[in-house]
């Protein structure tokens, strides 16, 4: 099976985030904690977030799982840190649409996140890729109801 240069680049980006995760760890006092898992693959994530005045001030993740789930968590935390909650949720919707092979909003620069576009070819891996995003959505929704 031959891979294009783009596939190879994307795999390199994913492996870089897996081996050198950004924002790995946890936040202490006053941060919300969201635990989620993907039983089909054994992925487990703990997301800690500080949201203030509608801004994701800080976000970290910890957990264990496959390269897809852990690198997705790394990229997601990078993408939403310091951003408005609305932007984080919009990015999550775009990511979810991309995973489902739908047309996505091209006006948003996905940066490294675009590396996951090939995951649509592997339906069993979509839950791995979206785990951290679902955790973030759950945390933000809980925050807005408190």
Rosetta blueprint (number, residue, H / E / L):
1 X L
2 X L
3 X L
4 X L
5 X H
6 X H
7 X H
8 X H
9 X H
10 X H
11 X H
12 X H
13 X H
14 X H
15 X H
16 X H
17 X H
18 X H
19 X H
20 X L
21 X L
22 X L
23 X L
24 X E
25 X L
26 X L
27 X L
28 X L
29 X L
30 X L
31 X L
32 X E
33 X E
34 X E
35 X E
36 X E
37 X E
38 X E
39 X L
40 X L
41 X L
42 X L
43 X E
44 X E
45 X E
46 X E
47 X E
48 X E
49 X E
50 X E
51 X E
52 X E
53 X L
54 X L
55 X E
56 X E
57 X E
58 X E
59 X E
60 X E
61 X E
62 X E
63 X E
64 X E
65 X L
66 X L
67 X H
68 X H
69 X H
70 X H
71 X H
72 X H
73 X H
74 X H
75 X H
76 X H
77 X H
78 X H
79 X H
80 X H
81 X L
82 X L
83 X L
84 X E
85 X H
86 X H
87 X H
88 X H
89 X H
90 X H
91 X H
92 X H
93 X H
94 X H
95 X H
96 X H
97 X H
98 X H
99 X H
100 X L
101 X L
102 X L
103 X L
104 X L
105 X L
106 X L
107 X L
108 X L
109 X L
110 X L
111 X H
112 X H
113 X H
114 X H
115 X H
116 X H
117 X H
118 X H
119 X H
120 X H
121 X H
122 X L
123 X H
124 X H
125 X H
126 X H
127 X H
128 X H
129 X H
130 X H
131 X H
132 X H
133 X H
134 X H
135 X H
136 X H
137 X H
138 X H
139 X H
140 X H
141 X H
142 X H
143 X H
144 X H
145 X L
146 X L
